[in-house]
Amino acid sequence: MPNIVLFSGSSHQDLSQKVADRLGLELGKVITKKFSNQETCVEIGESVRGEDVYIVQSGCGEINDNLMELLIMINACKIASSSRVTAVIPCFPYARQDKKDKGFFDIAVDNLYAEPAVLQWIRENIPEWKNSCIVSPDAGGAKRVTSIADRLNVEFALIHKERKKANEVDRMVLVGDVKDRVAILVDDMADTCGTICKAAEKLIDAGAIKVYAILTHGIFSGPAITRINDAPFEAVVVTNTIPQEEKMKSCPKIQIIDIAMILAEAIRRTHNGESVSYLFSHVPL
């Protein structure tokens, strides 16, 4: 079996280091720079001949540059005769508007889920979770919240929103009962946070005693941080698929679920030829 070599792109080196620490590996040597015409240049600083290579690069920050950097790194490893190259992409870019469901790939793809880590966070950090209601801020997330509500054995609700145009919500209608309950909004991502902040106000108006938001990817662009600070959230919880250190300095409500161990275990299982589906319902210890 070839050895694992783990490289980090420049998008999220802190997460890559946590994954490497979890696997007991050193991150591979790689130098990324830009030519004067802004083209990306990548130099792999060690031999990968015959090795099983994993490259961690998240779709955040300068997304187009980071995506190009990933492609150049993959190409460099292929040219250097690695036995296999796997891209580990914590936040998959260009996946909005459900394009990801149409399928780009003629190679093996494993989609990892944050749900087990979300369930663990709810049980450990919300004392009143047994008196909670899991809420989807839109109809599209109904399947996601019903799955979490079933696993916790609590009620669920959803907010039906009517949009005039993208990123602008016109009217919201709550379907379900949150009166005298802890409302937990769950969504896959939040960008400008207009929807979840309006949803939080709607839930308080409907009698919820507390409101939490749990989001897989916290993009938090534009006025997002101001909106979260002004909204009635106890906490806004995101995974660390995207770096959040700077945002947390200006928004104490943001809390992190670390998913490094999920990525590390997925890498270990892929390398050893084991099933990754165990991670769909378990958090690695």
C-alpha positions as CSV (number, residue, x, y, z in Angstrom):
1,M,0.0,0.0,0.0
2,P,1.5,3.4,-0.9
3,N,2.0,6.0,1.7
4,I,-0.3,8.9,2.3
5,V,1.0,12.3,1.3
6,L,-1.2,15.2,2.5
7,F,-0.9,18.7,0.9
8,S,-2.7,21.9,1.8
9,G,-3.8,24.5,-0.6
10,S,-3.7,28.1,0.6
11,S,-7.4,28.5,1.3
12,H,-7.6,27.0,4.8
13,Q,-4.2,25.9,6.2
14,D,-5.4,25.8,9.8
15,L,-8.0,23.1,8.9
16,S,-5.4,21.2,6.8
17,Q,-3.0,21.2,9.8
18,K,-5.7,19.8,12.1
19,V,-6.4,17.0,9.6
20,A,-2.7,16.2,9.4
21,D,-2.4,16.2,13.2
22,R,-5.3,13.9,13.5
23,L,-3.7,11.5,11.0
24,G,-0.3,11.8,12.6
25,L,1.2,13.2,9.4
26,E,3.3,16.2,8.4
27,L,1.8,18.4,5.7
28,G,3.7,17.9,2.4
29,K,6.0,20.7,1.2
30,V,4.3,22.9,-1.5
31,I,5.1,26.4,-2.6
32,T,2.3,28.5,-4.2
33,K,3.0,31.9,-5.7
34,K,1.8,34.2,-8.4
35,F,3.6,35.3,-11.5
36,S,3.6,39.1,-12.2
37,N,0.7,38.6,-14.6
38,Q,-1.3,36.9,-11.7
39,E,-1.1,33.4,-13.0
40,T,-0.9,30.8,-10.2
41,C,2.4,28.8,-9.9
42,V,2.6,25.7,-7.7
43,E,5.8,23.8,-6.9
44,I,5.5,20.4,-5.1
45,G,8.5,20.3,-2.8
46,E,8.9,16.5,-2.4
47,S,8.6,13.3,-4.3
48,V,5.1,11.8,-4.7
49,R,6.0,9.0,-7.1
50,G,3.8,6.0,-6.4
51,E,2.1,7.8,-3.4
52,D,-1.6,8.2,-2.4
53,V,-1.9,12.0,-2.5
54,Y,-4.7,14.0,-0.7
55,I,-5.0,17.8,-1.3
56,V,-7.1,19.8,1.1
57,Q,-8.5,23.0,-0.5
58,S,-11.8,24.7,0.5
59,G,-14.0,26.8,-1.8
60,C,-13.7,30.0,0.1
61,G,-11.9,33.3,0.1
62,E,-10.6,34.0,-3.5
63,I,-12.7,31.1,-4.8
64,N,-11.5,31.2,-8.4
65,D,-7.8,31.5,-7.5
66,N,-8.1,28.7,-5.0
67,L,-10.0,26.4,-7.4
68,M,-7.3,27.0,-10.1
69,E,-4.6,26.4,-7.5
70,L,-6.2,23.0,-6.6
71,L,-6.3,22.0,-10.3
72,I,-2.7,22.9,-10.8
73,M,-1.7,21.0,-7.7
74,I,-3.6,17.9,-8.9
75,N,-1.9,18.2,-12.3
76,A,1.5,18.6,-10.7
77,C,1.0,15.4,-8.6
78,K,-0.3,13.4,-11.6
79,I,2.7,14.5,-13.8
80,A,5.0,13.5,-10.9
81,S,3.6,9.9,-11.1
82,S,1.6,9.7,-7.9
83,S,-0.5,6.5,-7.8
84,R,-3.7,8.4,-6.9
85,V,-4.8,12.0,-6.2
86,T,-7.9,12.8,-4.1
87,A,-9.2,16.4,-3.6
88,V,-10.6,17.0,-0.2
89,I,-12.9,20.0,-0.6
90,P,-14.6,21.0,2.7
91,C,-16.8,23.6,1.1
92,F,-17.5,22.7,-2.5
93,P,-17.4,25.9,-4.8
94,Y,-20.0,26.6,-7.4
95,A,-22.5,24.4,-5.6
96,R,-25.3,26.9,-5.1
97,Q,-28.7,26.7,-7.0
98,D,-28.4,22.8,-6.8
99,K,-26.0,22.5,-9.7
100,K,-24.1,19.9,-7.6
101,D,-27.1,17.5,-7.9
102,K,-26.8,17.5,-11.7
103,G,-23.4,15.8,-11.5
104,F,-20.2,16.9,-13.0
105,F,-18.1,13.8,-12.4
106,D,-17.0,10.6,-14.1
107,I,-14.8,9.8,-11.1
108,A,-15.7,8.5,-7.6
109,V,-17.1,11.2,-5.3
110,D,-18.0,10.8,-1.6
111,N,-20.3,13.5,-0.2
112,L,-19.6,14.0,3.5
113,Y,-22.3,15.1,5.9
114,A,-22.1,17.4,9.0
115,E,-25.4,15.9,10.4
116,P,-23.7,13.6,13.0
117,A,-21.5,16.4,14.3
118,V,-24.6,18.8,14.4
119,L,-26.6,16.2,16.5
120,Q,-23.7,15.8,18.9
121,W,-23.4,19.6,19.2
122,I,-27.1,20.0,20.0
123,R,-27.1,17.3,22.7
124,E,-23.9,18.7,24.3
125,N,-24.6,22.4,24.1
126,I,-28.3,23.1,24.3
127,P,-29.6,22.0,27.7
128,E,-33.2,22.2,26.7
129,W,-32.8,20.3,23.4
130,K,-35.6,17.8,24.3
131,N,-38.0,20.8,24.3
132,S,-36.7,22.0,20.9
133,C,-38.1,22.3,17.4
134,I,-35.8,21.9,14.4
135,V,-36.7,24.6,11.8
136,S,-35.8,24.9,8.1
137,P,-35.6,28.5,6.9
138,D,-37.0,27.3,3.5
139,A,-39.0,24.5,2.0
140,G,-35.9,23.1,0.2
141,G,-34.3,22.1,3.5
142,A,-37.3,20.1,4.8
143,K,-35.6,16.8,4.3
144,R,-32.6,17.9,6.2
145,V,-34.6,19.1,9.3
146,T,-36.9,16.1,9.4
147,S,-33.9,13.8,9.5
148,I,-32.4,15.7,12.4
149,A,-35.7,16.0,14.2
150,D,-36.3,12.2,13.9
151,R,-32.9,11.5,15.3
152,L,-33.5,13.8,18.3
153,N,-37.2,12.7,18.6
154,V,-38.4,16.3,18.5
155,E,-40.8,18.4,16.4
156,F,-39.9,20.2,13.2
157,A,-41.2,23.2,11.4
158,L,-40.4,25.1,8.2
159,I,-40.6,28.6,6.9
160,H,-42.0,29.1,3.5
161,K,-40.5,32.2,1.9
162,E,-41.6,34.0,-1.2
163,R,-38.7,35.7,-3.0
164,K,-39.0,38.7,-5.4
165,K,-35.4,38.1,-6.6
166,A,-32.3,36.3,-5.5
167,N,-30.9,37.3,-2.1
168,E,-34.1,39.3,-1.3
169,V,-37.0,37.7,0.7
170,D,-40.4,39.2,0.4
171,R,-42.7,37.3,2.8
172,M,-42.3,34.5,5.3
173,V,-44.9,32.0,6.6
174,L,-44.1,29.7,9.5
175,V,-45.5,26.2,9.1
176,G,-45.4,24.4,12.5
177,D,-45.5,25.3,16.2
178,V,-42.6,26.7,18.1
179,K,-44.4,28.4,21.0
180,D,-42.6,27.9,24.3
181,R,-39.9,25.8,22.6
182,V,-36.2,26.3,21.7
183,A,-36.1,26.8,17.9
184,I,-33.0,25.5,16.1
185,L,-32.7,26.8,12.5
186,V,-30.7,24.4,10.4
187,D,-29.4,25.2,6.9
188,D,-26.6,24.1,4.5
189,M,-25.1,27.6,4.1
190,A,-25.6,31.2,5.0
191,D,-24.1,34.0,2.9
192,T,-25.6,37.5,3.6
193,C,-27.8,36.0,6.4
194,G,-30.9,38.0,5.4
195,T,-33.0,34.8,5.4
196,I,-31.9,33.3,8.7
197,C,-32.0,36.6,10.6
198,K,-35.6,37.3,9.3
199,A,-36.5,33.7,10.2
200,A,-35.1,34.2,13.8
201,E,-37.4,37.3,14.2
202,K,-40.3,35.3,12.9
203,L,-39.6,32.5,15.4
204,I,-39.4,34.9,18.4
205,D,-42.7,36.5,17.2
206,A,-44.2,33.0,17.1
207,G,-43.4,32.4,20.7
208,A,-40.0,30.6,20.6
209,I,-38.1,31.0,23.9
210,K,-34.6,30.9,22.3
211,V,-33.3,30.7,18.7
212,Y,-30.1,29.0,17.6
213,A,-28.9,28.7,14.0
214,I,-26.7,25.7,12.9
215,L,-25.2,26.1,9.4
216,T,-22.8,23.8,7.6
217,H,-21.0,26.6,5.7
218,G,-20.8,30.1,7.1
219,I,-19.9,32.3,4.1
220,F,-20.9,35.5,5.9
221,S,-20.4,38.1,3.2
222,G,-21.6,41.7,2.9
223,P,-23.7,42.8,5.9
224,A,-23.9,39.2,7.4
225,I,-22.0,39.9,10.7
226,T,-24.0,43.1,11.4
227,R,-27.2,41.3,10.8
228,I,-26.3,38.4,13.1
229,N,-25.2,40.8,15.9
230,D,-28.6,42.5,15.6
231,A,-30.7,39.3,15.4
232,P,-32.1,37.5,18.4
233,F,-29.8,34.4,18.2
234,E,-28.4,32.7,21.3
235,A,-25.7,31.4,19.0
236,V,-24.9,30.9,15.3
237,V,-23.0,27.6,14.9
238,V,-21.0,26.8,11.8
239,T,-18.5,24.1,10.9
240,N,-14.9,25.2,10.1
241,T,-15.1,24.3,6.4
242,I,-14.4,28.1,6.0
243,P,-12.0,30.0,8.2
244,Q,-14.0,32.0,10.8
245,E,-11.3,33.5,13.2
246,E,-11.6,37.0,11.9
247,K,-15.5,36.9,11.9
248,M,-15.6,35.6,15.4
249,K,-13.6,38.6,16.7
250,S,-16.5,40.9,15.6
251,C,-19.3,38.5,16.3
252,P,-19.3,36.7,19.7
253,K,-22.4,34.7,18.7
254,I,-20.5,32.6,16.2
255,Q,-19.4,29.2,17.5
256,I,-17.5,26.4,15.7
257,I,-18.1,22.7,15.1
258,D,-14.7,21.3,14.2
259,I,-15.0,18.8,11.3
260,A,-11.2,18.0,11.0
261,M,-11.8,14.5,12.5
262,I,-14.5,13.8,9.9
263,L,-12.2,14.7,7.0
264,A,-9.3,12.8,8.6
265,E,-11.3,9.7,9.0
266,A,-12.6,9.9,5.5
267,I,-9.0,10.2,4.2
268,R,-8.0,7.2,6.4
269,R,-10.9,5.1,5.2
270,T,-10.4,6.0,1.5
271,H,-6.7,5.2,1.8
272,N,-7.4,1.8,3.4
273,G,-10.2,0.9,1.0
274,E,-12.8,1.0,3.7
275,S,-16.4,2.2,3.5
276,V,-16.9,6.0,4.1
277,S,-20.7,5.5,4.7
278,Y,-20.0,4.9,8.4
279,L,-19.4,8.7,8.7
280,F,-22.9,9.4,7.4
281,S,-24.3,8.5,10.9
282,H,-21.3,8.6,13.3
283,V,-18.8,11.2,14.5
284,P,-15.3,9.6,14.7
285,L,-14.0,9.5,18.3
